[in-house]
Amino acid sequence: MTGSGEPPGAGAAGRLEPVDGRPVTTLPGGHRPVTVVSVPATLRAQFFPDRVGDRLTTVTDATLVDDHAALTRTDLAPLLARAEVLVTSWSVPRLDAALLDRAPALRLVAHTGASVKPFVTPEVFARGITVTQAGQGMARSVAEVALAFTLALLHQTPRFDHALRGGTTWSRAEQAPPRHEILGCPVGVVGASRTGRAYLELVRALGAETSVYDPTLTTADAAALGVRLVGLDELLAGSRIVALHAPTLPETRHLLGARELALLPDGAGLVNTARSWLVDEAALVVELSRGRIDAALDVFDEEPLPTGHPLRALANVLLTPHQAAGTVQGRRRQGEIVVDEIIRYVTGRPLAHAVTPEMLAHTG
């Protein structure tokens, strides 16, 4: 992927030919917005590989920010002087009034991830800048990991693996709490988000009996999803697996504390591929240390997870380093969403994944 020279797929008078089998709409007057791609090189190669990257540089005059690890507000400001579009990933500086003053032409912020809360401020919307994000591209990847976690906990895979790797005798390693199939299993989902719905689709296809807690969901919405809408306490007490897919909001901070974790039945499993924000981690460690429940976690209060953290030593816990969304296909989908959104913007069409101030206040 390059940011200079004749753009791949460009024809006469700015007409763009299909790239990678995806038609590229003719851009008015051959307009290619000046775009700053503030995405680390490693991630950029995942989001915009081969023809996806070609499409990006076909429709934009792109400046690629390579030294992203050391990027500061001071570094970013001069790059934004002429930018009409800013493509972001994680760790981008907050777009406050002072930084936006240095970006008078900025009209679109396209995020390769899901939540824009860490860097999008009210000032962005106040200046008429449109914001979009590619969280939909992550939903399937995260849902599949949540499903893998679910199956692993139902079949006690973490306990077996820990025992054998730890040198436990075969006969002792065979001993584990009762194992269960997903067919007919009561699975509770906290949050009918994009990933929550993708997860529901997967577990329902395998025969799970599903219920959902989500204060924003109506009974009609739940019926359309084919799930029962219940209160949080009822969901926790009645589920063998509880999967968290709720957003990061003030009201979801430690949604599951000591009282809520105690409601989980003996032998239940907690799956968290969403945010550690949702769970009181200290209370979870206490509950897991008793061996009464199991957990599979992709997110933690402190990342990287310290080497001496008690979660690392528990046999009834499956851990992954916040990588649930990192599939080849998911990253590519995220990049395609960003490119498609830029094309919609340039051609004056409504964005498919726009973020409004109201949405920002009610999503993670």
C-alpha positions as CSV (number, residue, x, y, z in Angstrom):
1,M,0.0,0.0,0.0
2,T,1.4,3.3,-1.0
3,G,0.4,6.9,-0.6
4,S,1.8,8.4,-3.7
5,G,1.8,7.9,-7.5
6,E,-1.0,6.9,-9.8
7,P,-3.7,5.2,-7.7
8,P,-4.4,1.6,-8.6
9,G,-7.7,1.3,-10.6
10,A,-7.7,4.9,-11.7
11,G,-8.9,5.7,-15.1
12,A,-9.4,8.8,-17.2
13,A,-11.0,11.9,-15.5
14,G,-10.8,10.3,-12.1
15,R,-13.0,7.4,-13.0
16,L,-12.3,4.4,-10.7
17,E,-12.4,0.8,-11.9
18,P,-13.4,-2.1,-9.7
19,V,-10.7,-3.3,-7.4
20,D,-10.6,-6.8,-5.9
21,G,-14.1,-7.4,-7.4
22,R,-15.6,-4.5,-5.4
23,P,-16.9,-1.7,-7.5
24,V,-15.6,1.8,-6.6
25,T,-18.0,4.6,-7.3
26,T,-16.8,7.4,-9.6
27,L,-15.7,10.2,-7.4
28,P,-17.0,13.6,-8.2
29,G,-14.4,15.5,-10.1
30,G,-11.9,12.8,-9.3
31,H,-11.8,14.1,-5.7
32,R,-9.4,12.2,-3.4
33,P,-9.5,13.6,0.1
34,V,-6.2,14.2,1.9
35,T,-6.2,11.5,4.5
36,V,-4.0,10.8,7.5
37,V,-3.9,7.1,8.3
38,S,-2.8,7.0,12.0
39,V,-2.5,3.2,12.2
40,P,0.6,1.3,13.2
41,A,2.3,-0.4,10.3
42,T,1.7,-3.9,11.7
43,L,-2.0,-3.3,12.2
44,R,-2.2,-1.4,8.9
45,A,-1.0,-4.4,7.0
46,Q,-3.9,-6.4,8.7
47,F,-6.6,-3.8,8.1
48,F,-5.6,-2.9,4.6
49,P,-3.9,-5.9,3.0
50,D,-3.3,-6.2,-0.8
51,R,-6.4,-5.0,-2.7
52,V,-8.0,-3.4,0.4
53,G,-5.0,-1.2,0.7
54,D,-5.2,-0.5,-3.0
55,R,-8.8,0.7,-2.6
56,L,-7.8,3.0,0.2
57,T,-5.0,4.7,-1.8
58,T,-7.3,4.7,-4.8
59,V,-9.9,6.9,-3.1
60,T,-7.6,9.0,-0.9
61,D,-4.4,10.9,-1.0
62,A,-3.0,9.1,2.0
63,T,-0.2,10.0,4.5
64,L,0.8,6.9,6.4
65,V,1.9,7.4,10.0
66,D,4.5,4.7,10.7
67,D,6.1,5.8,14.0
68,H,2.8,5.3,15.8
69,A,4.1,4.0,19.1
70,A,5.8,7.4,19.8
71,L,3.0,9.5,18.2
72,T,2.0,12.5,20.3
73,R,-0.3,15.4,19.9
74,T,2.7,17.5,18.8
75,D,3.5,15.0,16.1
76,L,0.0,14.6,14.9
77,A,-1.0,18.2,14.7
78,P,1.1,19.2,11.6
79,L,0.0,16.1,9.7
80,L,-3.6,17.2,10.2
81,A,-3.1,20.7,8.8
82,R,-4.5,19.7,5.4
83,A,-6.3,16.5,6.3
84,E,-9.9,16.0,5.3
85,V,-10.1,12.5,6.6
86,L,-8.4,10.9,9.7
87,V,-8.2,7.1,9.9
88,T,-7.5,6.0,13.5
89,S,-6.7,2.9,15.5
90,W,-6.0,2.6,19.2
91,S,-3.9,5.1,21.2
92,V,-4.6,8.1,19.0
93,P,-4.4,11.4,20.9
94,R,-7.7,13.0,22.1
95,L,-9.3,15.1,19.5
96,D,-9.9,18.2,21.7
97,A,-10.4,21.8,20.7
98,A,-6.7,22.6,20.7
99,L,-5.8,19.7,18.3
100,L,-8.8,20.4,16.1
101,D,-7.8,24.0,15.7
102,R,-4.8,22.5,13.9
103,A,-7.1,20.5,11.6
104,P,-9.3,23.1,9.9
105,A,-10.2,20.9,6.9
106,L,-11.0,17.8,8.9
107,R,-14.5,16.4,8.0
108,L,-14.4,12.7,8.7
109,V,-12.9,10.5,11.4
110,A,-13.0,6.8,10.5
111,H,-12.0,4.4,13.3
112,T,-10.7,1.0,12.4
113,G,-11.9,-0.3,15.8
114,A,-15.2,-0.1,17.7
115,S,-15.3,2.4,20.6
116,V,-14.3,5.9,19.8
117,K,-14.8,7.1,23.3
118,P,-11.1,7.3,24.3
119,F,-10.3,10.0,21.7
120,V,-13.5,11.6,20.3
121,T,-14.7,14.6,22.2
122,P,-17.9,16.7,22.0
123,E,-15.9,19.3,20.2
124,V,-15.6,16.9,17.2
125,F,-19.3,16.9,16.7
126,A,-19.6,20.6,17.5
127,R,-17.4,21.3,14.5
128,G,-19.5,19.2,12.2
129,I,-17.0,16.4,11.8
130,T,-18.5,13.1,11.0
131,V,-17.4,10.0,13.0
132,T,-17.6,6.4,11.9
133,Q,-16.3,3.1,13.2
134,A,-15.7,-0.5,12.1
135,G,-16.9,-2.4,15.1
136,Q,-19.2,-4.5,13.0
137,G,-16.2,-6.1,11.4
138,M,-15.1,-7.4,14.8
139,A,-18.4,-9.0,15.9
140,R,-18.0,-12.4,14.3
141,S,-14.4,-12.8,15.5
142,V,-15.2,-12.0,19.1
143,A,-18.3,-14.1,19.0
144,E,-16.4,-17.1,17.8
145,V,-13.8,-16.7,20.6
146,A,-16.7,-16.4,23.1
147,L,-18.1,-19.6,21.7
148,A,-14.8,-21.3,21.9
149,F,-14.5,-20.2,25.6
150,T,-18.1,-21.5,26.2
151,L,-17.3,-24.9,24.8
152,A,-14.0,-25.1,26.7
153,L,-15.6,-24.3,30.0
154,L,-18.5,-26.7,29.5
155,H,-16.0,-29.5,28.8
156,Q,-13.6,-28.5,31.5
157,T,-10.7,-28.1,29.0
158,P,-8.8,-25.5,31.1
159,R,-8.7,-27.8,34.2
160,F,-7.6,-30.8,32.2
161,D,-4.9,-28.8,30.4
162,H,-3.6,-27.2,33.6
163,A,-3.4,-30.5,35.3
164,L,-1.5,-32.3,32.6
165,R,0.9,-29.4,32.0
166,G,1.5,-29.1,35.7
167,G,2.7,-32.6,36.1
168,T,-0.4,-34.0,37.8
169,T,-0.8,-37.8,37.5
170,W,-3.1,-39.1,34.7
171,S,-5.6,-40.5,37.2
172,R,-5.8,-37.3,39.1
173,A,-5.9,-35.2,35.9
174,E,-9.0,-37.2,34.9
175,Q,-10.9,-35.8,37.9
176,A,-12.9,-32.8,37.1
177,P,-16.4,-31.3,37.8
178,P,-19.2,-32.6,35.6
179,R,-19.0,-31.8,32.0
180,H,-21.9,-30.6,29.8
181,E,-22.9,-30.3,26.1
182,I,-24.1,-27.0,24.7
183,L,-27.3,-28.6,23.4
184,G,-30.0,-27.6,25.8
185,C,-27.5,-25.6,27.9
186,P,-28.9,-22.5,29.6
187,V,-26.7,-19.6,28.3
188,G,-27.2,-16.1,29.6
189,V,-25.9,-13.1,27.6
190,V,-25.4,-9.7,29.2
191,G,-25.7,-7.1,26.5
192,A,-27.4,-7.6,23.1
193,S,-24.6,-5.7,21.3
194,R,-23.2,-6.5,17.9
195,T,-21.0,-9.2,19.4
196,G,-23.7,-10.3,21.7
197,R,-26.1,-10.9,18.8
198,A,-23.4,-12.6,16.8
199,Y,-22.7,-14.9,19.8
200,L,-26.4,-15.6,20.3
201,E,-26.6,-16.7,16.7
202,L,-23.8,-19.2,17.2
203,V,-24.9,-20.7,20.4
204,R,-28.5,-20.9,19.4
205,A,-27.5,-22.7,16.2
206,L,-25.8,-25.3,18.5
207,G,-29.0,-25.8,20.6
208,A,-28.4,-23.6,23.6
209,E,-31.3,-22.2,25.6
210,T,-30.6,-18.5,25.6
211,S,-31.7,-15.6,27.8
212,V,-30.6,-12.0,27.6
213,Y,-30.2,-9.1,30.1
214,D,-30.2,-5.7,28.4
215,P,-32.1,-2.7,29.7
216,T,-32.2,-1.2,26.2
217,L,-33.8,-4.2,24.7
218,T,-37.6,-4.5,24.4
219,T,-39.7,-7.6,24.6
220,A,-40.4,-7.4,20.9
221,D,-36.6,-7.1,20.2
222,A,-35.9,-10.2,22.3
223,A,-38.6,-12.1,20.6
224,A,-37.1,-11.2,17.2
225,L,-33.8,-12.5,18.4
226,G,-35.4,-15.7,19.7
227,V,-34.3,-15.2,23.3
228,R,-35.9,-14.6,26.7
229,L,-35.5,-11.2,28.2
230,V,-34.8,-11.4,31.9
231,G,-33.5,-9.5,34.8
232,L,-29.8,-9.7,35.7
233,D,-30.2,-11.7,38.9
234,E,-32.5,-14.2,37.1
235,L,-30.0,-14.6,34.3
236,L,-27.1,-15.1,36.6
237,A,-28.9,-17.6,38.8
238,G,-30.3,-19.6,35.9
239,S,-27.4,-19.9,33.5
240,R,-24.6,-22.5,33.2
241,I,-22.7,-20.1,31.0
242,V,-22.8,-16.3,31.3
243,A,-21.3,-14.4,28.4
244,L,-20.6,-10.6,28.8
245,H,-21.1,-8.4,25.7
246,A,-22.2,-5.1,27.4
247,P,-20.8,-1.6,26.7
248,T,-18.5,0.5,28.9
249,L,-20.9,2.9,30.5
250,P,-21.0,4.5,34.0
251,E,-23.9,2.2,34.9
252,T,-22.1,-0.9,33.8
253,R,-19.0,-0.4,36.0
254,H,-18.6,-3.6,38.1
255,L,-22.0,-4.8,36.9
256,L,-20.9,-8.1,38.3
257,G,-19.6,-7.7,41.8
258,A,-19.3,-10.1,44.7
259,R,-23.1,-10.3,45.2
260,E,-23.8,-11.0,41.6
261,L,-21.0,-13.5,41.2
262,A,-22.3,-15.4,44.2
263,L,-25.6,-15.9,42.3
264,L,-23.9,-18.0,39.7
265,P,-24.7,-21.7,40.2
266,D,-21.9,-24.1,41.3
267,G,-20.1,-25.2,38.2
268,A,-21.1,-22.2,36.1
269,G,-18.7,-20.5,33.7
270,L,-18.2,-16.8,33.1
271,V,-17.0,-15.7,29.6
272,N,-15.7,-12.1,29.2
273,T,-14.5,-11.0,25.8
274,A,-16.0,-7.5,26.3
275,R,-14.4,-5.3,28.9
276,S,-12.9,-5.9,32.4
277,W,-14.9,-2.8,33.4
278,L,-18.0,-5.0,33.7
279,V,-16.6,-7.2,36.5
280,D,-15.1,-6.5,39.9
281,E,-11.9,-8.3,39.1
282,A,-10.8,-8.6,42.8
283,A,-14.2,-10.2,43.7
284,L,-13.9,-12.5,40.7
285,V,-10.5,-13.7,41.8
286,V,-11.9,-14.5,45.2
287,E,-14.8,-16.5,43.7
288,L,-12.6,-18.3,41.3
289,S,-10.1,-19.2,44.0
290,R,-12.8,-21.2,45.8
291,G,-13.1,-23.4,42.7
292,R,-16.8,-23.1,42.6
293,I,-17.1,-21.5,39.2
294,D,-14.9,-21.3,36.1
295,A,-14.0,-18.4,33.8
296,A,-12.6,-17.6,30.4
297,L,-11.2,-14.1,30.0
298,D,-9.7,-12.1,27.2
299,V,-9.8,-8.7,29.1
300,F,-8.2,-7.5,32.3
301,D,-8.0,-4.5,34.6
302,E,-4.3,-4.2,33.9
303,E,-2.9,-5.0,30.5
304,P,-0.5,-6.6,29.9
305,L,-1.6,-8.9,32.8
306,P,1.2,-9.0,35.3
307,T,3.2,-12.2,35.4
308,G,2.4,-12.6,39.1
309,H,-1.3,-12.0,38.8
310,P,-3.4,-14.6,40.7
311,L,-5.5,-15.3,37.7
312,R,-2.5,-16.9,36.0
313,A,-2.2,-19.6,38.6
314,L,-5.8,-20.8,38.7
315,A,-6.6,-24.1,37.1
316,N,-10.2,-23.2,36.5
317,V,-9.4,-20.1,34.3
318,L,-8.7,-19.9,30.6
319,L,-6.8,-16.7,29.6
320,T,-6.0,-15.0,26.3
321,P,-4.2,-11.7,25.9
322,H,-7.0,-9.4,24.6
323,Q,-6.9,-10.9,21.1
324,A,-10.5,-12.0,20.6
325,A,-11.0,-9.7,17.6
326,G,-7.6,-10.3,15.9
327,T,-8.5,-12.7,13.1
328,V,-7.3,-12.3,9.6
329,Q,-10.8,-12.1,8.3
330,G,-12.0,-9.7,11.0
331,R,-9.2,-7.3,10.5
332,R,-9.8,-7.2,6.8
333,R,-13.5,-6.6,7.3
334,Q,-12.7,-3.7,9.5
335,G,-10.5,-2.2,6.8
336,E,-13.1,-2.7,4.2
337,I,-15.7,-1.0,6.3
338,V,-13.4,2.0,6.7
339,V,-12.7,2.2,2.9
340,D,-16.4,1.8,2.1
341,E,-17.3,4.6,4.6
342,I,-14.7,7.0,3.0
343,I,-16.2,6.3,-0.4
344,R,-19.7,7.0,1.0
345,Y,-18.5,10.2,2.5
346,V,-16.7,11.4,-0.7
347,T,-19.8,10.5,-2.9
348,G,-22.2,12.2,-0.6
349,R,-24.0,9.1,0.5
350,P,-25.1,8.4,4.1
351,L,-22.6,6.5,6.2
352,A,-23.5,2.9,7.2
353,H,-21.7,3.0,10.6
354,A,-21.9,6.6,11.7
355,V,-21.5,7.5,15.4
356,T,-23.7,10.2,16.8
357,P,-23.3,12.1,20.1
358,E,-26.3,10.2,21.4
359,M,-24.8,6.8,20.4
360,L,-21.5,7.8,22.0
361,A,-23.2,8.3,25.3
362,H,-24.9,4.9,25.2
363,T,-22.3,2.6,23.7
364,G,-18.9,1.2,24.7
